[in-house]
Amino acid sequence: MPQEQRMDETVDHHLDITAETCPMTFVRTRLALDRMRPGQVLQVLMKGEEPRRNVPRTATEQGHAVLELVELEGGLARLRLRKGPA
């Protein structure tokens, strides 16, 4: 089984914010996290330098854990967040 598929098995929710601009990138991410249970994992696909800087930083400030931030082709990045305690 490819590594990508094994990784997706641990993801509870997916969010694509590649078409969004700040501040909507984190607004959409926060709304997704708000609908999740503590400990669940959200995978976020994003595009651009600003979301790469701001979304992980803001999520951490709000008590969530950054599990992974991977640069992908075409200026995309994949972020995995674990929702913090309620």
CNS distance restraints for C-alpha pairs under 8 A (distance, minus, plus):
assign (resid   1 and name CA) (resid   5 and name CA) 6.70 0.50 0.50
assign (resid   1 and name CA) (resid   6 and name CA) 6.97 0.50 0.50
assign (resid   2 and name CA) (resid   6 and name CA) 6.70 0.50 0.50
assign (resid   3 and name CA) (resid   7 and name CA) 6.23 0.50 0.50
assign (resid   4 and name CA) (resid   8 and name CA) 6.34 0.50 0.50
assign (resid   5 and name CA) (resid   9 and name CA) 6.52 0.50 0.50
assign (resid   6 and name CA) (resid  10 and name CA) 7.42 0.50 0.50
assign (resid   7 and name CA) (resid  11 and name CA) 7.19 0.50 0.50
assign (resid  10 and name CA) (resid  41 and name CA) 7.15 0.50 0.50
assign (resid  11 and name CA) (resid  40 and name CA) 7.54 0.50 0.50
assign (resid  11 and name CA) (resid  41 and name CA) 5.08 0.50 0.50
assign (resid  11 and name CA) (resid  42 and name CA) 6.04 0.50 0.50
assign (resid  11 and name CA) (resid  43 and name CA) 6.36 0.50 0.50
assign (resid  11 and name CA) (resid  80 and name CA) 7.97 0.50 0.50
assign (resid  12 and name CA) (resid  40 and name CA) 5.96 0.50 0.50
assign (resid  12 and name CA) (resid  41 and name CA) 5.21 0.50 0.50
assign (resid  12 and name CA) (resid  42 and name CA) 6.03 0.50 0.50
assign (resid  12 and name CA) (resid  43 and name CA) 7.90 0.50 0.50
assign (resid  13 and name CA) (resid  41 and name CA) 6.53 0.50 0.50
assign (resid  13 and name CA) (resid  42 and name CA) 4.84 0.50 0.50
assign (resid  13 and name CA) (resid  43 and name CA) 6.25 0.50 0.50
assign (resid  14 and name CA) (resid  42 and name CA) 5.77 0.50 0.50
assign (resid  14 and name CA) (resid  43 and name CA) 4.81 0.50 0.50
assign (resid  14 and name CA) (resid  44 and name CA) 5.98 0.50 0.50
assign (resid  14 and name CA) (resid  45 and name CA) 7.93 0.50 0.50
assign (resid  15 and name CA) (resid  29 and name CA) 7.39 0.50 0.50
assign (resid  15 and name CA) (resid  32 and name CA) 7.60 0.50 0.50
assign (resid  15 and name CA) (resid  42 and name CA) 7.31 0.50 0.50
assign (resid  15 and name CA) (resid  43 and name CA) 6.18 0.50 0.50
assign (resid  15 and name CA) (resid  44 and name CA) 4.75 0.50 0.50
assign (resid  15 and name CA) (resid  45 and name CA) 6.27 0.50 0.50
assign (resid  16 and name CA) (resid  44 and name CA) 5.79 0.50 0.50
assign (resid  16 and name CA) (resid  45 and name CA) 4.75 0.50 0.50
assign (resid  16 and name CA) (resid  46 and name CA) 6.38 0.50 0.50
assign (resid  17 and name CA) (resid  25 and name CA) 6.01 0.50 0.50
assign (resid  17 and name CA) (resid  28 and name CA) 7.48 0.50 0.50
assign (resid  17 and name CA) (resid  44 and name CA) 7.05 0.50 0.50
assign (resid  17 and name CA) (resid  45 and name CA) 6.00 0.50 0.50
assign (resid  17 and name CA) (resid  46 and name CA) 5.12 0.50 0.50
assign (resid  17 and name CA) (resid  47 and name CA) 7.44 0.50 0.50
assign (resid  18 and name CA) (resid  45 and name CA) 6.34 0.50 0.50
assign (resid  18 and name CA) (resid  46 and name CA) 4.42 0.50 0.50
assign (resid  18 and name CA) (resid  47 and name CA) 4.85 0.50 0.50
assign (resid  18 and name CA) (resid  76 and name CA) 7.67 0.50 0.50
assign (resid  19 and name CA) (resid  47 and name CA) 7.69 0.50 0.50
assign (resid  20 and name CA) (resid  24 and name CA) 6.05 0.50 0.50
assign (resid  20 and name CA) (resid  25 and name CA) 5.56 0.50 0.50
assign (resid  21 and name CA) (resid  25 and name CA) 5.68 0.50 0.50
assign (resid  21 and name CA) (resid  51 and name CA) 7.74 0.50 0.50
assign (resid  22 and name CA) (resid  26 and name CA) 7.00 0.50 0.50
assign (resid  22 and name CA) (resid  50 and name CA) 7.21 0.50 0.50
assign (resid  22 and name CA) (resid  51 and name CA) 6.78 0.50 0.50
assign (resid  23 and name CA) (resid  27 and name CA) 6.43 0.50 0.50
assign (resid  24 and name CA) (resid  28 and name CA) 5.93 0.50 0.50
assign (resid  25 and name CA) (resid  29 and name CA) 6.35 0.50 0.50
assign (resid  25 and name CA) (resid  51 and name CA) 6.41 0.50 0.50
assign (resid  25 and name CA) (resid  55 and name CA) 7.08 0.50 0.50
assign (resid  26 and name CA) (resid  30 and name CA) 5.84 0.50 0.50
assign (resid  26 and name CA) (resid  51 and name CA) 7.65 0.50 0.50
assign (resid  26 and name CA) (resid  54 and name CA) 7.63 0.50 0.50
assign (resid  26 and name CA) (resid  55 and name CA) 5.48 0.50 0.50
assign (resid  26 and name CA) (resid  58 and name CA) 7.63 0.50 0.50
assign (resid  27 and name CA) (resid  31 and name CA) 6.18 0.50 0.50
assign (resid  28 and name CA) (resid  32 and name CA) 6.28 0.50 0.50
assign (resid  29 and name CA) (resid  33 and name CA) 6.24 0.50 0.50
assign (resid  29 and name CA) (resid  44 and name CA) 7.60 0.50 0.50
assign (resid  29 and name CA) (resid  55 and name CA) 7.73 0.50 0.50
assign (resid  30 and name CA) (resid  34 and name CA) 6.00 0.50 0.50
assign (resid  30 and name CA) (resid  59 and name CA) 7.76 0.50 0.50
assign (resid  31 and name CA) (resid  35 and name CA) 6.55 0.50 0.50
assign (resid  32 and name CA) (resid  36 and name CA) 6.77 0.50 0.50
assign (resid  32 and name CA) (resid  42 and name CA) 7.91 0.50 0.50
assign (resid  33 and name CA) (resid  42 and name CA) 7.23 0.50 0.50
assign (resid  33 and name CA) (resid  83 and name CA) 6.40 0.50 0.50
assign (resid  36 and name CA) (resid  40 and name CA) 6.51 0.50 0.50
assign (resid  36 and name CA) (resid  83 and name CA) 7.27 0.50 0.50
assign (resid  37 and name CA) (resid  83 and name CA) 7.08 0.50 0.50
assign (resid  37 and name CA) (resid  86 and name CA) 7.93 0.50 0.50
assign (resid  38 and name CA) (resid  82 and name CA) 7.68 0.50 0.50
assign (resid  38 and name CA) (resid  83 and name CA) 5.02 0.50 0.50
assign (resid  38 and name CA) (resid  84 and name CA) 5.36 0.50 0.50
assign (resid  38 and name CA) (resid  85 and name CA) 5.10 0.50 0.50
assign (resid  38 and name CA) (resid  86 and name CA) 6.18 0.50 0.50
assign (resid  39 and name CA) (resid  82 and name CA) 5.63 0.50 0.50
assign (resid  39 and name CA) (resid  83 and name CA) 5.12 0.50 0.50
assign (resid  39 and name CA) (resid  84 and name CA) 6.20 0.50 0.50
assign (resid  39 and name CA) (resid  85 and name CA) 7.27 0.50 0.50
assign (resid  40 and name CA) (resid  82 and name CA) 5.62 0.50 0.50
assign (resid  40 and name CA) (resid  83 and name CA) 5.62 0.50 0.50
assign (resid  41 and name CA) (resid  80 and name CA) 6.63 0.50 0.50
assign (resid  41 and name CA) (resid  81 and name CA) 5.50 0.50 0.50
assign (resid  41 and name CA) (resid  82 and name CA) 4.44 0.50 0.50
assign (resid  41 and name CA) (resid  83 and name CA) 6.32 0.50 0.50
assign (resid  42 and name CA) (resid  80 and name CA) 5.63 0.50 0.50
assign (resid  42 and name CA) (resid  81 and name CA) 5.18 0.50 0.50
assign (resid  42 and name CA) (resid  82 and name CA) 6.39 0.50 0.50
assign (resid  42 and name CA) (resid  83 and name CA) 7.56 0.50 0.50
assign (resid  43 and name CA) (resid  78 and name CA) 6.86 0.50 0.50
assign (resid  43 and name CA) (resid  79 and name CA) 5.64 0.50 0.50
assign (resid  43 and name CA) (resid  80 and name CA) 4.43 0.50 0.50
assign (resid  43 and name CA) (resid  81 and name CA) 6.45 0.50 0.50
assign (resid  44 and name CA) (resid  78 and name CA) 5.73 0.50 0.50
assign (resid  44 and name CA) (resid  79 and name CA) 5.01 0.50 0.50
assign (resid  44 and name CA) (resid  80 and name CA) 6.27 0.50 0.50
assign (resid  44 and name CA) (resid  81 and name CA) 7.99 0.50 0.50
assign (resid  45 and name CA) (resid  76 and name CA) 7.00 0.50 0.50
assign (resid  45 and name CA) (resid  77 and name CA) 5.88 0.50 0.50
assign (resid  45 and name CA) (resid  78 and name CA) 4.75 0.50 0.50
assign (resid  45 and name CA) (resid  79 and name CA) 6.45 0.50 0.50
assign (resid  46 and name CA) (resid  51 and name CA) 6.79 0.50 0.50
assign (resid  46 and name CA) (resid  52 and name CA) 7.34 0.50 0.50
assign (resid  46 and name CA) (resid  76 and name CA) 5.69 0.50 0.50
assign (resid  46 and name CA) (resid  77 and name CA) 5.37 0.50 0.50
assign (resid  46 and name CA) (resid  78 and name CA) 6.48 0.50 0.50
assign (resid  46 and name CA) (resid  79 and name CA) 7.79 0.50 0.50
assign (resid  47 and name CA) (resid  51 and name CA) 6.92 0.50 0.50
assign (resid  47 and name CA) (resid  52 and name CA) 7.49 0.50 0.50
assign (resid  47 and name CA) (resid  75 and name CA) 5.87 0.50 0.50
assign (resid  47 and name CA) (resid  76 and name CA) 4.51 0.50 0.50
assign (resid  47 and name CA) (resid  77 and name CA) 6.14 0.50 0.50
assign (resid  48 and name CA) (resid  52 and name CA) 6.51 0.50 0.50
assign (resid  48 and name CA) (resid  75 and name CA) 6.34 0.50 0.50
assign (resid  48 and name CA) (resid  76 and name CA) 6.89 0.50 0.50
assign (resid  49 and name CA) (resid  53 and name CA) 6.33 0.50 0.50
assign (resid  50 and name CA) (resid  54 and name CA) 5.96 0.50 0.50
assign (resid  51 and name CA) (resid  55 and name CA) 5.30 0.50 0.50
assign (resid  52 and name CA) (resid  56 and name CA) 6.88 0.50 0.50
assign (resid  52 and name CA) (resid  77 and name CA) 7.20 0.50 0.50
assign (resid  53 and name CA) (resid  57 and name CA) 6.52 0.50 0.50
assign (resid  54 and name CA) (resid  58 and name CA) 5.89 0.50 0.50
assign (resid  55 and name CA) (resid  59 and name CA) 6.01 0.50 0.50
assign (resid  56 and name CA) (resid  60 and name CA) 6.12 0.50 0.50
assign (resid  56 and name CA) (resid  66 and name CA) 6.45 0.50 0.50
assign (resid  56 and name CA) (resid  79 and name CA) 7.73 0.50 0.50
assign (resid  57 and name CA) (resid  61 and name CA) 6.25 0.50 0.50
assign (resid  58 and name CA) (resid  62 and name CA) 6.32 0.50 0.50
assign (resid  59 and name CA) (resid  63 and name CA) 6.58 0.50 0.50
assign (resid  59 and name CA) (resid  64 and name CA) 5.37 0.50 0.50
assign (resid  59 and name CA) (resid  65 and name CA) 7.29 0.50 0.50
assign (resid  59 and name CA) (resid  66 and name CA) 7.70 0.50 0.50
assign (resid  59 and name CA) (resid  81 and name CA) 7.93 0.50 0.50
assign (resid  60 and name CA) (resid  64 and name CA) 4.95 0.50 0.50
assign (resid  60 and name CA) (resid  65 and name CA) 5.83 0.50 0.50
assign (resid  60 and name CA) (resid  66 and name CA) 6.86 0.50 0.50
assign (resid  63 and name CA) (resid  83 and name CA) 7.67 0.50 0.50
assign (resid  63 and name CA) (resid  84 and name CA) 5.28 0.50 0.50
assign (resid  63 and name CA) (resid  85 and name CA) 7.38 0.50 0.50
assign (resid  64 and name CA) (resid  81 and name CA) 6.63 0.50 0.50
assign (resid  64 and name CA) (resid  82 and name CA) 5.81 0.50 0.50
assign (resid  64 and name CA) (resid  83 and name CA) 4.91 0.50 0.50
assign (resid  64 and name CA) (resid  84 and name CA) 4.35 0.50 0.50
assign (resid  64 and name CA) (resid  85 and name CA) 7.91 0.50 0.50
assign (resid  65 and name CA) (resid  81 and name CA) 5.52 0.50 0.50
assign (resid  65 and name CA) (resid  82 and name CA) 5.05 0.50 0.50
assign (resid  65 and name CA) (resid  83 and name CA) 6.63 0.50 0.50
assign (resid  65 and name CA) (resid  84 and name CA) 6.65 0.50 0.50
assign (resid  66 and name CA) (resid  79 and name CA) 7.48 0.50 0.50
assign (resid  66 and name CA) (resid  80 and name CA) 6.15 0.50 0.50
assign (resid  66 and name CA) (resid  81 and name CA) 4.71 0.50 0.50
assign (resid  66 and name CA) (resid  82 and name CA) 6.54 0.50 0.50
assign (resid  67 and name CA) (resid  79 and name CA) 7.59 0.50 0.50
assign (resid  67 and name CA) (resid  80 and name CA) 5.30 0.50 0.50
assign (resid  67 and name CA) (resid  81 and name CA) 5.52 0.50 0.50
assign (resid  67 and name CA) (resid  82 and name CA) 6.75 0.50 0.50
assign (resid  68 and name CA) (resid  78 and name CA) 7.65 0.50 0.50
assign (resid  68 and name CA) (resid  79 and name CA) 5.59 0.50 0.50
assign (resid  68 and name CA) (resid  80 and name CA) 5.11 0.50 0.50
assign (resid  68 and name CA) (resid  81 and name CA) 7.31 0.50 0.50
assign (resid  69 and name CA) (resid  77 and name CA) 6.83 0.50 0.50
assign (resid  69 and name CA) (resid  78 and name CA) 5.66 0.50 0.50
assign (resid  69 and name CA) (resid  79 and name CA) 4.49 0.50 0.50
assign (resid  69 and name CA) (resid  80 and name CA) 6.58 0.50 0.50
assign (resid  70 and name CA) (resid  77 and name CA) 5.51 0.50 0.50
assign (resid  70 and name CA) (resid  78 and name CA) 5.16 0.50 0.50
assign (resid  70 and name CA) (resid  79 and name CA) 6.53 0.50 0.50
assign (resid  71 and name CA) (resid  75 and name CA) 7.40 0.50 0.50
assign (resid  71 and name CA) (resid  76 and name CA) 6.25 0.50 0.50
assign (resid  71 and name CA) (resid  77 and name CA) 4.46 0.50 0.50
assign (resid  71 and name CA) (resid  78 and name CA) 6.55 0.50 0.50
assign (resid  72 and name CA) (resid  76 and name CA) 5.03 0.50 0.50
assign (resid  72 and name CA) (resid  77 and name CA) 5.18 0.50 0.50
assign (resid  72 and name CA) (resid  78 and name CA) 7.08 0.50 0.50
